[in-house]
Amino acid sequence: MSNACGGAEGRQNDTAPSAWPSAPRGRTASDTVIRTSERSIHEMLKDTPPLRESSDSITSGTEAKFTTSRSMPFPPAYAPPDVSQNGTANTLLRAGASKVDSLRNWGLSTYKCTKQLLYEKLGKSSRTVDTELEAQIEMLRETQRKYAWVLRLSTQLANQLTAALSTQRGLGEAFAELAQRSPELQQEFLYNADTQRSLTRNGDVLLAALHFFNNSLNTLCNKTIEDTLLTVRQYESARVEYDAYRSELEASGGNPPELVLANIERHRRHYERLRDDVAVKLRLLHENRVKVMHKQLLLFHNAVSAYFSGNNAALEAAVRHFNVHMPTASAPAPAPAIAIASASANANTPSSETPHT
């Protein structure tokens, strides 16, 4: 049985195709691999130029040389711009120096002004005072506060009147609708609807006058007066700077340098110029304020008194006199025929309650 198996295996080995090519007789597989690798090395050496003719070879102790055609192209190195041409470097240096000088001067001036203000509050330094001008400035600030309060109250009145007019308009519409639904009370509802419409029309005219008054007062308080107060603040800053340099001069004693005297004189001229500007603006503001407020107060009085007295003609005349844009008034609704007939009947019918003489 073993012989049979052995014979079968022998037959299978003889019939199976070989996966690897058989080596020539007398040579092993390792000799074939070695010869193949040697032949490939020889082919590579044939393609390489001789050592003496090669310019790309590197010898020991010499500097490496690379052919330009075979070297990797590198981007050109960054070259900083030449700032020395056309005086650019000098301009940059002068600009930087001027900024540093301005910053230093600002810091020094701020320190001196802060020190002057602190010493004035502590009573250790004197200040330059123009009594008449200071009184006018304080009066102007008080006037601005009072006008701002009047403006606030007048704006509140206009807002409340707007709400009242909206309510009256709604009442007029409700009365007119109920007059159509209630024939037995149609006359009374129509009378009330007409009254509310009349009050609404007069209220719109008064509201236009109030808006005109508020706009004028707002311009006077928050623009005209504020512009003058801006000049006042500049004047006060100039006064503090002048007093700071003046106090420094008094504290130094002896002969001050020319630079200190020049700074004091420059600040003194600046202070006097702003003082004159403030005086002129205060005078012009006073004249303008009196003129504007005279007109606005007259409009306010005439419009309010005519509205609450029920004088529609006087209200419209007052608003038209001051060129106030009035709202477009709708044509009044015609009186109903039933109301006219009832009124004529009541006028022709003698009253039963005739007073006795």
TASUL-V764416 format. One record per residue. N is the residue number from 1. RES is the residue in one letter. PHI is phi in radians with two decimals (NA if undefined). Layout:
n;res;phi
N;RES;PHI
N;RES;PHI
This chain:
n;res;phi
1;M;NA
2;S;-1.11
3;N;-1.19
4;A;-1.17
5;C;-1.12
6;G;-1.10
7;G;-1.16
8;A;-1.15
9;E;-1.12
10;G;-1.11
11;R;-1.19
12;Q;-1.14
13;N;-1.15
14;D;-1.30
15;T;-1.48
16;A;-1.24
17;P;-1.24
18;S;-1.42
19;A;-1.41
20;W;-2.03
21;P;-1.19
22;S;-1.33
23;A;-1.27
24;P;-1.04
25;R;-1.16
26;G;1.67
27;R;-2.16
28;T;-1.64
29;A;-1.23
30;S;-1.15
31;D;-1.15
32;T;-1.17
33;V;-1.12
34;I;-1.14
35;R;-1.17
36;T;-1.15
37;S;-1.18
38;E;-1.17
39;R;-1.16
40;S;-1.19
41;I;-1.13
42;H;-1.10
43;E;-1.16
44;M;-1.17
45;L;-1.19
46;K;-1.16
47;D;-1.29
48;T;-1.46
49;P;-1.17
50;P;-1.09
51;L;-1.16
52;R;-1.31
53;E;-1.47
54;S;-1.39
55;S;-1.64
56;D;-1.75
57;S;-1.31
58;I;-2.06
59;T;-1.84
60;S;-1.22
61;G;1.53
62;T;-2.05
63;E;-1.43
64;A;-1.22
65;K;-2.10
66;F;-2.09
67;T;-1.27
68;T;-1.14
69;S;-1.21
70;R;-1.69
71;S;-1.40
72;M;-1.33
73;P;-1.23
74;F;-1.79
75;P;-1.18
76;P;-1.11
77;A;-1.16
78;Y;-1.27
79;A;-1.98
80;P;-1.11
81;P;-1.13
82;D;-1.46
83;V;-1.48
84;S;-1.50
85;Q;-1.46
86;N;1.00
87;G;1.24
88;T;-1.15
89;A;-1.10
90;N;-1.15
91;T;-1.14
92;L;-1.11
93;L;-1.15
94;R;-1.16
95;A;-1.12
96;G;-1.12
97;A;-1.17
98;S;-1.17
99;K;-1.14
100;V;-1.13
101;D;-1.14
102;S;-1.13
103;L;-1.15
104;R;-1.17
105;N;-1.15
106;W;-1.12
107;G;-1.09
108;L;-1.17
109;S;-1.14
110;T;-1.12
111;Y;-1.09
112;K;-1.18
113;C;-1.17
114;T;-1.11
115;K;-1.12
116;Q;-1.13
117;L;-1.11
118;L;-1.15
119;Y;-1.17
120;E;-1.15
121;K;-1.19
122;L;-1.47
123;G;1.36
124;K;-1.70
125;S;-2.52
126;S;-1.59
127;R;-2.31
128;T;-1.42
129;V;-2.22
130;D;-1.90
131;T;-1.05
132;E;-1.15
133;L;-1.18
134;E;-1.12
135;A;-1.14
136;Q;-1.14
137;I;-1.14
138;E;-1.14
139;M;-1.13
140;L;-1.13
141;R;-1.15
142;E;-1.15
143;T;-1.10
144;Q;-1.11
145;R;-1.12
146;K;-1.17
147;Y;-1.16
148;A;-1.11
149;W;-1.20
150;V;-1.10
151;L;-1.09
152;R;-1.14
153;L;-1.18
154;S;-1.16
155;T;-1.13
156;Q;-1.12
157;L;-1.10
158;A;-1.11
159;N;-1.15
160;Q;-1.16
161;L;-1.15
162;T;-1.08
163;A;-1.14
164;A;-1.13
165;L;-1.14
166;S;-1.11
167;T;-1.15
168;Q;-1.13
169;R;-1.10
170;G;-1.15
171;L;-1.11
172;G;-1.07
173;E;-1.17
174;A;-1.16
175;F;-1.13
176;A;-1.14
177;E;-1.20
178;L;-1.20
179;A;-1.15
180;Q;-1.35
181;R;-1.68
182;S;-2.16
183;P;-1.10
184;E;-1.25
185;L;-2.06
186;Q;-1.13
187;Q;-1.13
188;E;-1.16
189;F;-1.12
190;L;-1.19
191;Y;-1.05
192;N;-1.17
193;A;-1.12
194;D;-1.14
195;T;-1.13
196;Q;-1.17
197;R;-1.15
198;S;-1.13
199;L;-1.13
200;T;-1.18
201;R;-1.11
202;N;-1.15
203;G;-1.16
204;D;-1.12
205;V;-1.17
206;L;-1.12
207;L;-1.14
208;A;-1.11
209;A;-1.14
210;L;-1.16
211;H;-1.13
212;F;-1.12
213;F;-1.12
214;N;-1.17
215;N;-1.14
216;S;-1.17
217;L;-1.20
218;N;-1.15
219;T;-1.11
220;L;-1.17
221;C;-1.40
222;N;-1.78
223;K;-2.15
224;T;-1.22
225;I;-1.17
226;E;-1.16
227;D;-1.13
228;T;-1.17
229;L;-1.18
230;L;-1.13
231;T;-1.13
232;V;-1.11
233;R;-1.15
234;Q;-1.12
235;Y;-1.11
236;E;-1.17
237;S;-1.12
238;A;-1.12
239;R;-1.14
240;V;-1.15
241;E;-1.12
242;Y;-1.13
243;D;-1.18
244;A;-1.12
245;Y;-1.21
246;R;-1.18
247;S;-1.15
248;E;-1.12
249;L;-1.16
250;E;-1.18
251;A;-1.31
252;S;-1.24
253;G;1.18
254;G;1.23
255;N;-1.69
256;P;-1.30
257;P;-1.21
258;E;-1.13
259;L;-1.13
260;V;-1.15
261;L;-1.11
262;A;-1.15
263;N;-1.14
264;I;-1.11
265;E;-1.12
266;R;-1.14
267;H;-1.20
268;R;-1.17
269;R;-1.12
270;H;-1.11
271;Y;-1.13
272;E;-1.18
273;R;-1.15
274;L;-1.19
275;R;-1.12
276;D;-1.15
277;D;-1.10
278;V;-1.13
279;A;-1.09
280;V;-1.17
281;K;-1.16
282;L;-1.14
283;R;-1.17
284;L;-1.16
285;L;-1.15
286;H;-1.10
287;E;-1.12
288;N;-1.16
289;R;-1.13
290;V;-1.11
291;K;-1.15
292;V;-1.18
293;M;-1.22
294;H;-1.07
295;K;-1.18
296;Q;-1.22
297;L;-1.20
298;L;-1.15
299;L;-1.09
300;F;-1.08
301;H;-1.13
302;N;-1.14
303;A;-1.20
304;V;-1.19
305;S;-1.13
306;A;-1.20
307;Y;-1.18
308;F;-1.33
309;S;-1.55
310;G;1.38
311;N;-1.59
312;N;-1.19
313;A;-1.13
314;A;-1.16
315;L;-1.13
316;E;-1.17
317;A;-1.16
318;A;-1.15
319;V;-1.22
320;R;-1.22
321;H;-1.15
322;F;-1.73
323;N;1.00
324;V;-1.56
325;H;-1.26
326;M;-1.59
327;P;-1.20
328;T;-1.19
329;A;-1.51
330;S;-1.35
331;A;-1.16
332;P;-1.15
333;A;-1.21
334;P;-1.17
335;A;-1.20
336;P;-1.17
337;A;-1.16
338;I;-1.18
339;A;-1.21
340;I;-1.15
341;A;-1.09
342;S;-1.14
343;A;-1.16
344;S;-1.16
345;A;-1.16
346;N;-1.17
347;A;-1.26
348;N;-1.40
349;T;-1.42
350;P;-1.21
351;S;-1.38
352;S;-1.35
353;E;-1.79
354;T;-1.38
355;P;-1.13
356;H;-1.47
357;T;-1.52
